[in-house]
Amino acid sequence: MRLREKTLTEFIIEEQRKAPGATGGFTALLNDICLACKRIAYLVGKGALADAPDGAGSGSAQGETPMKLDVMANEIVLRTNEWGGHLAAMASEQMAQPYPIPRDYPRGRYLLVFDPLDGSSNVDVNVSVGSIFSVLRCVDGVVEPTAADFLQSGAQQVCAGYAIYGPTTMLVLTLGCGVHGFTLDHEIGEFILTHASLRVPEDTSEFAINASNARFWEPAVKRYVDECLAGKAGPRGKDFNMRWVASLVAETHRILLRGGVFMYPRDSRDPASPARLRLLYEANPIGLIIEQAGGRASTGLAPVLEVKPDSLHQRTGFMFGSRHEVERLEQYHRDFNQREYDAPLFGARGLFRAPA
């Protein structure tokens, strides 16, 4: 390691010194979260050697059957963070109710929200997965936090971040003042600052969406995608590339590094559940990271960070990335979402439309 390289711990301590009255508790909490990510990175890196077959373990809070690796990652986060005295409670995408800090350990002033292994369906094909986390303040005087104490808007997050487990392990973090990326140096076991002050380009010619759901999309989304697919001959006047990894962390990381727009919109597949991504565990932390990097994060109808959650596992439509493209999507939701979209140019032969 070169002498000028800054570790994540050094970076956090420097940020702590900028905050008058800081006690170091938040710094210690972030170090615990980072340690959990290192442990999960090691587990994911073992692949089939970790003896984690699909379908093992109990069902998740949404009635899904998680992989054993999901359960193991969840346990790693809980056990690594429960004892330090910095948290009042934790909530996980894998648990129906908040996890109270055991009475044997001291309580702290923060709440930790996390998705222990985002994109875990990709593990068996060796595609990048990740962990997402968010830190909230616990209301003063609350000794035993309930689900209601976690129902804070994304704008109230103290920090947010994700770890991506790919060819290299990286941790991307915002403390509310910019976004920074750290790469895990396995030789010394430390995250090193390698991507300072990440910024999402305002314009892009790349978008990510699961095209297999096209028949269920809202008119605004259909209009946007049709225009992108029309390329230079269409109303946008340029060619677009389409991507889809089925891993929110991997999609976010690509957009942070080279721009793009991600869409997982509301759809009509299940009228009782028109949205798929979790507001607290996925949309809010990713939304804060993107906004802090100069991008935009939206439900299509409103900035995602302004949404007040009404339940612990609330789901939302979510689109984020290069600011100008997300703003266009929001405009289409305002102007073209009340009636079936009719694009004469593509109505007879569009990729996602049946012949007239």
KOLVOGU-405172 format. One line per field, with one value per residue (C-alpha): residue number from 1; residue in one letter; x, z, y. Coordinates in Angstrom, 3 decimals, always signed. Layout:
# KOLVOGU-405172
resi: NUM, ...
resn: a, ...
px: X, ...
pz: Z, ...
py: Y, ...
# end
This chain:
# KOLVOGU-405172
resi: 1, 2, 3, 4, 5, 6, 7, 8, 9, 10, 11, 12, 13, 14, 15, 16, 17, 18, 19, 20, 21, 22, 23, 24, 25, 26, 27, 28, 29, 30, 31, 32, 33, 34, 35, 36, 37, 38, 39, 40, 41, 42, 43, 44, 45, 46, 47, 48, 49, 50, 51, 52, 53, 54, 55, 56, 57, 58, 59, 60, 61, 62, 63, 64, 65, 66, 67, 68, 69, 70, 71, 72, 73, 74, 75, 76, 77, 78, 79, 80, 81, 82, 83, 84, 85, 86, 87, 88, 89, 90, 91, 92, 93, 94, 95, 96, 97, 98, 99, 100, 101, 102, 103, 104, 105, 106, 107, 108, 109, 110, 111, 112, 113, 114, 115, 116, 117, 118, 119, 120, 121, 122, 123, 124, 125, 126, 127, 128, 129, 130, 131, 132, 133, 134, 135, 136, 137, 138, 139, 140, 141, 142, 143, 144, 145, 146, 147, 148, 149, 150, 151, 152, 153, 154, 155, 156, 157, 158, 159, 160, 161, 162, 163, 164, 165, 166, 167, 168, 169, 170, 171, 172, 173, 174, 175, 176, 177, 178, 179, 180, 181, 182, 183, 184, 185, 186, 187, 188, 189, 190, 191, 192, 193, 194, 195, 196, 197, 198, 199, 200, 201, 202, 203, 204, 205, 206, 207, 208, 209, 210, 211, 212, 213, 214, 215, 216, 217, 218, 219, 220, 221, 222, 223, 224, 225, 226, 227, 228, 229, 230, 231, 232, 233, 234, 235, 236, 237, 238, 239, 240, 241, 242, 243, 244, 245, 246, 247, 248, 249, 250, 251, 252, 253, 254, 255, 256, 257, 258, 259, 260, 261, 262, 263, 264, 265, 266, 267, 268, 269, 270, 271, 272, 273, 274, 275, 276, 277, 278, 279, 280, 281, 282, 283, 284, 285, 286, 287, 288, 289, 290, 291, 292, 293, 294, 295, 296, 297, 298, 299, 300, 301, 302, 303, 304, 305, 306, 307, 308, 309, 310, 311, 312, 313, 314, 315, 316, 317, 318, 319, 320, 321, 322, 323, 324, 325, 326, 327, 328, 329, 330, 331, 332, 333, 334, 335, 336, 337, 338, 339, 340, 341, 342, 343, 344, 345, 346, 347, 348, 349, 350, 351, 352, 353, 354, 355, 356
resn: m, r, l, r, e, k, t, l, t, e, f, i, i, e, e, q, r, k, a, p, g, a, t, g, g, f, t, a, l, l, n, d, i, c, l, a, c, k, r, i, a, y, l, v, g, k, g, a, l, a, d, a, p, d, g, a, g, s, g, s, a, q, g, e, t, p, m, k, l, d, v, m, a, n, e, i, v, l, r, t, n, e, w, g, g, h, l, a, a, m, a, s, e, q, m, a, q, p, y, p, i, p, r, d, y, p, r, g, r, y, l, l, v, f, d, p, l, d, g, s, s, n, v, d, v, n, v, s, v, g, s, i, f, s, v, l, r, c, v, d, g, v, v, e, p, t, a, a, d, f, l, q, s, g, a, q, q, v, c, a, g, y, a, i, y, g, p, t, t, m, l, v, l, t, l, g, c, g, v, h, g, f, t, l, d, h, e, i, g, e, f, i, l, t, h, a, s, l, r, v, p, e, d, t, s, e, f, a, i, n, a, s, n, a, r, f, w, e, p, a, v, k, r, y, v, d, e, c, l, a, g, k, a, g, p, r, g, k, d, f, n, m, r, w, v, a, s, l, v, a, e, t, h, r, i, l, l, r, g, g, v, f, m, y, p, r, d, s, r, d, p, a, s, p, a, r, l, r, l, l, y, e, a, n, p, i, g, l, i, i, e, q, a, g, g, r, a, s, t, g, l, a, p, v, l, e, v, k, p, d, s, l, h, q, r, t, g, f, m, f, g, s, r, h, e, v, e, r, l, e, q, y, h, r, d, f, n, q, r, e, y, d, a, p, l, f, g, a, r, g, l, f, r, a, p, a
px: +0.000, +1.289, +1.645, -0.819, -3.681, -6.500, -8.357, -12.071, -11.418, -9.209, -11.830, -14.600, -12.455, -11.681, -15.399, -16.092, -13.656, -15.685, -18.776, -18.776, -19.672, -19.159, -18.499, -17.115, -20.114, -21.231, -17.691, -17.601, -20.982, -19.754, -16.684, -18.955, -21.071, -17.921, -16.712, -20.018, -19.559, -16.069, -17.436, -20.207, -17.676, -15.654, -18.787, -19.941, -16.414, -16.470, -19.366, -20.449, -17.743, -19.848, -22.339, -25.289, -27.849, -30.945, -34.138, -32.623, -33.716, -37.018, -39.251, -38.595, -40.934, -42.541, -43.339, -40.452, -38.092, -34.615, -31.360, -29.372, -26.772, -29.374, -29.972, -26.268, -25.628, -28.506, -27.032, -23.624, -25.043, -27.034, -24.205, -21.589, -23.671, -25.751, -23.068, -21.314, -23.707, -24.415, -27.803, -31.266, -32.648, -32.239, -34.642, -33.898, -35.565, -35.322, -37.249, -40.938, -40.354, -37.500, -34.686, -34.266, -30.780, -30.385, -30.640, -27.110, -25.762, -25.925, -28.343, -27.371, -29.090, -29.225, -31.370, -29.851, -31.893, -30.405, -30.819, -28.161, -27.750, -29.342, -29.502, -28.907, -30.589, -27.427, -25.065, -25.286, -24.291, -21.442, -22.892, -22.201, -24.409, -24.280, -25.467, -27.410, -27.652, -29.098, -28.688, -31.502, -31.691, -33.814, -36.208, -34.913, -36.405, -37.399, -35.998, -37.736, -38.082, -41.028, -41.687, -43.190, -39.824, -38.306, -40.955, -38.862, -38.541, -35.358, -34.372, -33.904, -31.169, -27.926, -25.959, -26.457, -24.241, -23.790, -21.114, -20.730, -19.185, -17.802, -14.354, -13.339, -15.226, -16.143, -18.034, -19.803, -20.860, -22.542, -22.624, -24.833, -22.004, -20.992, -20.434, -17.162, -16.049, -13.613, -11.988, -11.150, -7.423, -7.390, -3.682, -4.212, -7.948, -8.837, -11.132, -9.045, -10.444, -10.225, -13.219, -13.568, -16.556, -18.440, -20.828, -23.584, -23.431, -26.536, -27.075, -26.849, -27.646, -28.088, -31.064, -31.800, -35.203, -36.610, -38.161, -40.008, -42.534, -43.263, -46.889, -47.560, -45.886, -47.645, -48.134, -45.438, -42.805, -43.882, -43.558, -40.094, -38.727, -40.244, -38.565, -35.209, -35.490, -36.304, -32.713, -31.479, -34.574, -36.905, -37.866, -34.761, -32.406, -29.775, -29.151, -29.560, -28.120, -30.291, -28.931, -30.408, -28.417, -31.245, -29.061, -29.935, -26.458, -24.763, -27.088, -26.431, -22.686, -22.603, -24.718, -22.530, -19.403, -20.600, -24.150, -27.480, -31.030, -32.578, -36.304, -38.321, -41.695, -45.095, -46.905, -50.190, -49.001, -50.565, -53.120, -52.701, -48.943, -48.154, -44.560, -41.625, -38.675, -38.667, -38.733, -36.741, -34.223, -33.547, -35.052, -34.223, -30.525, -29.885, -31.898, -29.768, -26.546, -27.736, -28.996, -25.746, -23.872, -25.832, -28.373, -32.098, -34.157, -37.918, -41.029, -42.040, -44.541, -42.387, -38.813, -38.374, -36.650, -39.817, -42.064, -43.221, -43.276, -46.474, -45.157, -41.861, -41.879, -43.605, -42.788, -42.446, -41.907, -38.327, -36.306, -32.984, -29.813, -28.827, -30.863, -32.174, -33.496, -35.273, -36.807, -38.090, -39.648, -41.333, -42.689, -44.094, -45.792, -47.415, -48.408, -48.867, -49.903, -53.696, -54.504, -53.107, -50.036, -50.312, -47.073, -48.000, -44.398, -44.078, -47.689, -47.519, -44.005, -42.711, -40.618, -43.102, -46.390, -48.457, -49.255, -52.359
pz: +0.000, -0.936, +2.002, +0.592, +0.242, +2.664, +4.409, +5.065, +8.801, +8.246, +5.976, +8.553, +11.371, +9.257, +8.638, +12.349, +13.198, +11.038, +13.201, +16.449, +19.452, +17.692, +20.203, +17.870, +18.273, +14.680, +13.462, +15.421, +13.988, +10.421, +11.174, +12.399, +9.241, +7.103, +9.023, +8.297, +4.587, +4.649, +6.225, +3.631, +0.847, +2.103, +2.257, -1.247, -2.595, -1.536, -3.906, -3.891, -1.311, +1.240, +1.268, +0.744, -1.498, -2.777, -0.783, +2.643, +5.624, +6.602, +4.462, +4.235, +5.388, +1.929, +1.868, -0.453, +0.068, +0.577, -0.204, +2.720, +1.740, +2.358, +5.848, +6.567, +5.387, +7.536, +10.596, +9.883, +9.899, +13.090, +15.045, +13.913, +14.882, +17.902, +20.580, +19.948, +21.882, +18.923, +17.805, +19.320, +16.841, +13.332, +10.496, +7.618, +4.343, +5.590, +8.860, +9.350, +12.448, +13.781, +15.609, +19.142, +20.584, +23.148, +26.749, +27.429, +25.264, +25.648, +23.454, +21.148, +19.344, +15.798, +13.753, +11.072, +8.014, +5.542, +2.686, +3.513, +0.022, -2.846, -6.146, -4.470, -7.335, -9.304, -6.923, -8.606, -11.977, -10.462, -11.216, -8.895, -5.811, -2.883, +0.496, +1.018, +4.293, +5.751, +9.161, +10.805, +14.095, +16.831, +18.398, +21.717, +24.693, +22.794, +24.656, +22.784, +19.116, +17.182, +13.446, +13.582, +14.610, +11.320, +9.180, +8.279, +4.875, +2.908, +3.446, +7.159, +6.601, +8.443, +5.901, +3.257, +1.367, -0.386, -0.799, -4.167, -4.330, -7.844, -9.398, -6.626, -3.440, -3.125, -0.550, -1.692, +1.010, +1.520, +4.807, +3.293, +1.656, -1.577, -2.490, -2.187, -3.230, -1.372, -2.739, -0.437, -0.368, +0.587, +1.443, +4.397, +4.959, +4.574, +2.335, +0.473, -0.972, -4.745, -6.109, -4.441, -5.087, -7.524, -9.868, -12.114, -15.593, -16.212, -19.684, -20.895, -23.783, -21.663, -19.744, -17.645, -17.403, -17.351, -20.836, -20.103, -18.122, -21.001, -21.378, -17.788, -17.896, -17.421, -20.587, -19.513, -19.289, -22.585, -24.280, -22.863, -23.804, -27.291, -27.914, -26.737, -28.912, -31.969, -31.910, -34.224, -36.440, -33.499, -31.493, -29.276, -32.249, -30.792, -30.168, -26.685, -25.183, -22.932, -19.894, -17.251, -14.570, -12.102, -9.269, -7.942, -6.499, -9.785, -11.747, -9.308, -9.461, -13.249, -13.307, -10.700, -12.703, -16.241, -16.188, -17.209, -15.960, -14.058, -14.092, -11.990, -12.423, -11.033, -13.242, -13.551, -12.953, -9.488, -8.734, -5.006, -5.251, -8.184, -7.106, -6.388, -4.725, -0.984, -0.008, +3.238, +2.291, -1.363, -2.796, +0.056, +0.506, -3.236, -3.737, -1.248, -2.874, -6.344, -5.237, -3.390, -6.585, -8.593, -10.083, -9.476, -7.752, -8.203, -7.931, -11.278, -9.492, -6.791, -5.429, -3.643, -0.657, +0.107, +0.452, +4.027, +4.587, +5.957, +6.639, +7.297, +4.031, +1.787, -1.911, -4.485, -8.133, -8.546, -11.255, -10.869, -12.577, -14.925, -13.905, -17.296, -18.174, -14.842, -15.174, -18.628, -17.115, -14.450, -17.155, -19.049, -15.847, -15.504, -19.142, -20.763, -18.081, -18.020, -21.322, -23.403, -25.195, -28.996, -30.941, -34.650, -35.699, -33.730, -33.293, -35.972, -35.438, -32.054, -30.112, -27.221, -29.142, -31.046, -34.682, -35.087
py: +0.000, +3.437, +5.797, +8.336, +5.860, +6.627, +3.823, +3.909, +4.202, +7.242, +8.786, +8.307, +9.744, +12.803, +13.309, +12.847, +15.637, +18.017, +17.479, +19.493, +17.379, +14.050, +11.280, +8.623, +6.324, +6.789, +6.134, +2.886, +1.874, +2.386, +0.297, -2.522, -2.301, -2.441, -5.479, -7.223, -6.456, -7.956, -11.119, -11.384, -10.768, -13.729, -15.896, -14.921, -15.426, -19.078, -19.750, -23.395, -24.090, -22.198, -25.107, -22.755, -24.505, -22.717, -22.892, -23.582, -21.571, -20.003, -17.799, -14.056, -11.306, -11.228, -14.951, -15.736, -18.677, -17.218, -18.929, -20.167, -17.572, -14.844, -16.177, -16.450, -12.879, -11.643, -13.344, -11.837, -8.296, -8.911, -10.520, -8.019, -4.982, -6.001, -5.801, -2.467, -0.228, +2.085, +0.745, +0.771, -1.790, -3.196, -3.984, -6.326, -7.198, -10.790, -10.263, -9.505, -7.361, -5.206, -6.920, -5.512, -5.255, -8.085, -6.897, -8.155, -5.327, -1.546, +0.424, +3.263, +6.140, +4.772, +2.386, +0.158, -0.876, -3.345, -5.788, -8.389, -9.873, -8.000, -9.890, -13.249, -15.122, -14.300, -16.070, -19.461, -17.945, -15.904, -12.451, -9.517, -9.195, -6.807, -5.565, -2.335, -0.415, +2.754, +4.419, +6.399, +8.255, +6.755, +9.227, +10.556, +8.770, +5.624, +2.625, -0.184, +0.852, -0.533, -0.725, +2.772, +4.246, +3.044, +4.739, +7.769, +9.374, +8.814, +12.439, +11.646, +9.064, +9.768, +7.769, +5.127, +2.756, -0.531, -3.153, -4.849, -8.314, -8.687, -9.110, -6.716, -5.899, -2.243, -0.217, +2.954, +5.391, +8.736, +10.609, +13.298, +15.221, +13.520, +9.875, +7.979, +4.499, +2.246, -0.916, -3.823, -4.565, -8.244, -8.168, -5.823, -6.369, -2.681, -0.671, +1.943, +5.183, +4.698, +6.639, +10.037, +12.317, +10.130, +11.995, +10.654, +12.269, +14.391, +12.901, +9.329, +6.993, +3.865, +2.519, -0.571, -2.234, -5.759, -5.865, -9.123, -7.054, -4.661, -5.766, -4.653, -1.231, +2.075, +4.197, +6.679, +3.941, +2.376, +5.750, +6.370, +2.932, +3.020, +6.368, +5.048, +1.942, +4.062, +5.298, +8.018, +7.728, +8.371, +11.449, +11.255, +11.464, +9.144, +5.460, +3.964, +0.795, -1.388, -3.247, -5.555, -7.412, -8.227, -6.940, -3.480, -2.971, -3.910, -1.601, +1.261, +0.775, +0.894, +4.061, +5.757, +5.039, +5.735, +7.085, +5.617, +5.328, +2.406, +1.673, -0.755, +0.953, +0.119, -2.386, -4.247, -7.811, -7.948, -5.202, -5.838, -5.190, -2.881, -2.232, -4.550, -2.813, -2.140, +1.514, +1.267, -1.405, -0.590, +2.613, +4.992, +4.130, +3.889, +7.077, +9.008, +7.786, +8.783, +12.208, +12.900, +12.032, +14.600, +12.207, +11.962, +9.252, +9.105, +6.970, +8.423, +10.616, +12.218, +12.249, +8.944, +10.570, +12.555, +9.499, +8.865, +5.087, +3.586, +0.081, -1.635, -3.593, -1.060, -1.380, +1.364, +2.059, +3.250, +4.953, +6.693, +7.791, +10.593, +13.607, +14.701, +11.237, +10.773, +14.231, +13.218, +10.099, +12.221, +14.524, +11.535, +10.336, +13.749, +14.217, +10.789, +8.328, +8.689, +7.021, +4.204, +5.495, +5.353, +5.726, +5.709, +5.244, +2.007, +0.932, -1.776, -3.046, -1.840, -4.335, -4.387, -3.961, -6.499, -5.711, -3.542
# end
